[in-house]
Amino acid sequence: MWLVKIRKALAAFGDDVVLEEIDVTEHPEVLEKYESRAWQEFGDGYINYLTVVAVNGKVLEDWYWDTGKIAEAVRRELERQR
């Protein structure tokens, strides 16, 4: 559900933004690349679904539910790259 909302929020950026969905149960190396406070709870089985949003390798901690903040972080990052 959150991935659909995030995709909609970022659609206006067109080809400037690449979205990548990674299943950490199949790619556990991602747990090291994108640090999150929730990984331990996920690993211990307390939660079974976790959405972590990263923009250019920086995790937006606790922002996956606020698509406005995600879009703003992406906008800022794109402006830095120009």
C-alpha positions in Angstrom: 0.0 0.0 0.0 2.7 2.5 0.9 4.7 1.8 -2.2 1.7 2.7 -4.3 1.3 6.0 -2.4 5.0 6.8 -2.7 5.0 6.1 -6.4 2.0 8.5 -6.9 3.7 11.2 -4.8 6.9 11.0 -6.9 5.2 10.6 -10.3 5.6 14.3 -11.1 9.4 13.9 -11.1 9.1 11.6 -14.1 12.4 10.0 -15.2 14.4 12.1 -12.7 13.6 9.6 -10.0 14.2 5.9 -10.0 12.2 3.9 -7.5 13.6 0.6 -6.3 11.8 -1.9 -4.2 14.0 -4.4 -2.4 12.8 -7.5 -0.4 15.4 -7.6 2.5 14.5 -11.2 3.2 16.1 -12.0 -0.2 18.8 -9.3 0.0 19.9 -9.1 3.6 22.9 -7.0 2.6 20.5 -4.1 2.3 20.1 -4.1 6.1 23.7 -2.9 6.3 23.5 -0.3 3.5 20.4 1.4 4.8 20.5 1.6 8.5 17.2 2.0 10.3 16.1 1.8 14.0 13.4 -0.7 13.0 15.7 -3.4 11.5 16.2 -5.1 14.9 12.4 -5.3 15.5 12.0 -6.6 12.0 14.8 -9.1 12.4 13.4 -10.3 15.8 10.0 -10.9 14.2 8.1 -8.2 16.1 7.1 -6.6 12.8 6.7 -8.5 9.5 6.4 -5.6 7.0 8.7 -2.6 6.9 9.0 0.3 4.5 12.2 2.2 4.6 12.6 5.1 2.2 16.1 6.3 1.2 17.0 9.2 -1.1 20.5 8.8 -2.6 21.5 6.4 0.2 20.2 8.5 3.1 17.3 6.9 5.0 14.3 9.1 5.7 13.7 7.7 9.2 10.0 7.4 10.1 8.9 9.3 7.0 7.6 6.5 4.8 4.0 7.4 5.8 4.4 11.1 4.9 4.6 11.2 1.1 4.8 15.0 1.2 8.0 14.8 3.2 9.3 12.2 0.9 8.6 14.3 -2.2 10.2 17.3 -0.5 13.4 15.3 0.3 13.6 14.1 -3.3 13.0 17.7 -4.6 15.9 19.0 -2.4 18.2 16.2 -3.5 17.4 16.9 -7.2 18.1 20.6 -6.7 21.5 19.8 -5.1 22.4 17.7 -8.1 21.7 20.5 -10.6 
